[in-house]
Amino acid sequence: MDRKTASKVSRDRAGSTLIDFLVSRFTYLGREGWERQIDEGRISVNDESVEASRTLVEGDSVGFDSSGIEEPEVDSSIGIVFEDEDFLIVEKNGSLPCHPGGRFFKNSLWFILTERYGAAHIATRLDRETSGLVLVCKSPESARLAQLRQASGLLDKTYLALVHGSFPCHVSARGYLATDEGSAIRKKRRYFDRARPSGLDEGESCETGFELVRTMDSGAGSISLVRAKPVTGRTHQIRATLLGLGFPLVGDKLYGLDEGYFLKFAKGKLEAEDWSRLMLPNQALHCAELRFPGADGLAIAARSEPCWGYPYGYVPCLT
């Protein structure tokens, strides 16, 4: 299966050279990597091969043929927790992306399931480093049904998270998510508690309920196991909200103790001391429960236990 993607040049990026556009828009290769792709003829503008110095205008289509490019290694093992003629509930680990994106294509849950079933419509996407349960639909009809269930609030998910600090017994977090203008990372979001801040023109309302399971001593400060139930389903909602509340996720390179870990990780420059502070190789967020009415109206439910390993620091047993 070939992989060819295209991106439109927006007004704010018009005037950039092709190489500067690629480096700033797609950070996973770096300048030398993108220069190599241009030299190999994998990059086009409006379906034509061009030089790296080409100046882009608004509306240009920048194409990338990434077929055959080596992808990062992942743990491609998955578990089928539930299956009927319409739906799958799959259990994935914390190194496998749900959809193709960036450097990942064949090493994604979508590709693995498509190879096995012929079609796969992922209804409840998880971030690559988030583990746990994913709802997958086998047909466009079941995908539309799952979308209706979600829109009606009938698709219920519960997460488990390990966070730094002594978490309160109960927190009902209602607020807004918007781009974190103070971050060096374009995709990072910031949580604003309660009312929309003055001057915030963009943003999405969000709501998450949190419940403390237990607080433990990690040897380097308190660690809390928290149950999270999202009422809304926004991108990075749980991770950004926890950081905004002052309880960053253990192992999270972007929304954890220091976003600098994300920048170093993208360049492959995390050191032993960095991993020690992160404590985990992946972020400690796990979709543990999933419940919704199936095509016949009867409840479908699944549960999953997190399997977090602790090679870089001591975190006490959860059981």
N, C-alpha and C positions, 0 to 999 in steps of 0.2 A: 504494500500500500504506500503510494507516494504521499509526501507531505509538502504541500505548497501553501503558504500563507501570504496575505497582503494587508498592508496598513495604509490608511489614508492620512495624508499630511494635514494637520489642523492649522488654523490661522496662526496660533501662537508659535508654531514650529516652522512656519514658512520663512524662507530666508536662510535656513540652516543648510550646511553642506550635507551630502548624503551620509558621510562617515560620522559627522557630529550628531545627526538625527538618530542613527542606529545606536551609537554609544550611549546617548542620553535616554533613548526610549526603551532599549532592550539591554539591560545591564549584565546579562549572564555570559557574554563573550568577551567584552573589553575591546579596546581600540584595535589591538593587533589581531584579535580573532575576527572582527568584522572586516578589517582590511583584507584578511586572507579569503573570506567568503566572497568579497567583491572581486578579488583577483581570480578566483576560481569560477566566476560567472554565475554564482548562485543568487546574486542580488540584481534586481531589475527595477527600473522606474518606468511606469506605464508600459510594461512588457518589453522594455529595451535595456540592453546592457549599457551601463554608464560608468564613468569614473567616480572615484571616491569624493572628488572635489565638486561634483555636480551640485548646483544650488537648487533647492527644492522650492516649489510654490504650493500654495494652498490647493488641496484636491489631488495632488500627485499620489499615485498608487505605488508604494514601495513593496515589491514582492521578494519573497525569500523561499528558495527551494532547499529544504533541509533534509531531503531524502538521503538516507545512508549515513548521515552524520552520527557519530558515536554519542550515545546518551549516558547520563550519569547512572550508576548502578542503583538499583532499588531492591527491596525485598518484595518480590512479586507474589508471595504466598497470600492467598485469601481464603476465607472460610464462608461457606454458604450456610447461613443460619436458618433461613426459611425460603421455600420456593413453592409457588403454584403456577398455574398457567398464565397469570398476569404479572406477577411480581417476584422479585428476589430481594432478600435482605442479606447483604454481604458484610462480612467483618474484615476490615483492612487494618494494616499496621501503620506506623507513623513515619514511613519513608516512601509511601506510594501516593502519587498525585491521582486525583479522581479523573481529571480531564487532561488531554494534551495541552501543553503550554510551555513557552520558553524552550528549554533543551529537551523536554520530555514529550514523547509521542507514543512509541510502542511500549515504553515503560510507564504505562498509566493504567488505572483500573478500567477505564472505558475501552482501551484497546484489548486488554486481556479478556473482558467479557464479550466484546464484539467478535473476537476470534472464536470464542466458545459457543456463543448463542446466535451469532449472526446480526443481532441488533441489541443495543443497550441504551436506555434513556435514564441517566442518573438524575433522580428527583431530589435527593438531599445531599448536596455536595459538601465534602469536608476539605479543609486545607490539607496540603500534602502531609504536614507533620502531625495532624490530628488523627488519632486512631479511632476505631470503633465501627458502629453500624451505619450502613449506607443503604438507602432504599433505591432499587433499580427497577425500571419498568421494561417489560419485554416488547411493547408495541406502542405506537403513537396514541392509541385509544387508552391504554392503561396509564400513559404519561399524562394525558389530559385529565383523567380521573384523579391521579395523585395531585395534580396542580389544583383541582377543585377542592380536594380535601385540605390542602395547605391553606388555600384562600379562605376556607370556612373555619379554620382553626381546629380542624379535626385530626391533624397530624401532630402528634405529641412526641417531643424529644427531650431526653434528660442526659446531661453531661456530668462527668466527674473531672475535677481539676485539682492539681496541686499548686498552691500559691505560696509566695513568701509572706510571712507575717502571721499574726494571730487574728483570724477572720472573725467578725461578729457572728452571732447565732443566726440572724436572718437579715437579709438586705433585699429591698425591692428597688432596683435601679431603673429609674425612668429618666430619659434624657435624650440627647442628640449625638449623632456621629457625623463628623465632617472631616475633610482632609486636614491632617496635622501640618499646618503651615510652618511649624518650627522644626520639622524633621527633615533630615537630608534624604529621606527615602520617600519616593513619590507615592507609593501605594499605602503608606501608613495613615491610619485614621486616629482621631482623637475623640474621646468621650467627654461630653459636656453634661454635667448633672442637672436634672430638673429642667428649668425653663431654657428656651433657646437664648443664647447670649446675644446681646445687642451687637449689631454689625455682622452677624453670621447670616449671610444670604443663602448659602447652600447648607445641606445637611438632611439627615433622615432621623425621624423619631425612632427610638428603640426602647425596649423594656426587657429586663431579665430578672428573674427571681433567683436568689442565692440562699443556700442553707448550709451551715457548717456541719460537717460530719464528725471531724475531730481535728485537734491541733496537736502537733508533735514537735519534739526537739530534734533538729537535724544535726546538731553538733556545731552548726554555724548560724544559729538563729532558729526561730520558729517556722514551721511549715504547716499549712492547713490543707486538709482534704475537704473540698467544697463540692456540693451538688448544685448544678446550674440548670435552670429551666427557661429557655428563651421564649418570650411571648411573641416578639417579632423576629424576623430572620434576616438580619443585615450582615453584610460582609464584615468579617473580623469582629463581630459584635461582642462575643464573650471575652475575647482577648483584650480588646481596646477598653471595654468597660472595667475589667479587673484592674488594668493598669491605671485607669482614671480614678478608681476607688482607692488606689495605693497598695494593691496586692497583686503584683505582677506574677505571671505564670512561671513556674519552674521550667527551665530548659528553653524558654521562648527567646529566640535571638532577636526578634523584632519588637515584641511587646513585653519583654522581660526586664531584667535589671538595667540593661544598657543596649540601645539599638546599634551601638558600634560593633557588637558581635555579629549582627546581620551583615554589615559591610565587610567585615573581615572574613566571614564564612563564604560570602559570594566570591571572594578572591582566593579562597583556600588557604587563609592565613591565620586561622584560629590556633592558638598555642595551648599547651598543657594547662597553664594557669587559667585561661579563658574557659576551657572545658570544665575545670574544677569548679568555677563559679556558676557555670550553667547547670552543673550537676547531672544533667541528662543529655543524651544525644539528640533527642527530639522534645518538642514542647509537651508538657504534661496535661493534655486535654483529650478526653475520650468520650465519644458518644456511647453511653452505656445502656440506654433504653430507647425503644422506638415503638410507637403504638398508633394504629390508624384503622379505620373501617375498610375492609377489602371490597372487591367488586360486588360481592353478595351482601355487603353491609355488615358482615360479621367482623369482630375485632381481630386484627392481626397484631401480635406483640412479640418482641424479641428483647433479650437482655445480653449484655456482654461485659466481661470484667477486664479492666485495664491490665496490661502486662508491661509496666514500665520497668526498665532496667536501670541500675545505678552504678555505672562503671567509673564515674568521675568524682563521686562524692558520696557521703553517707546520707541516705534518706531512709527513715524507719519503715518497717513493714506496714502495709495498709490493712492487713487482716487481723 
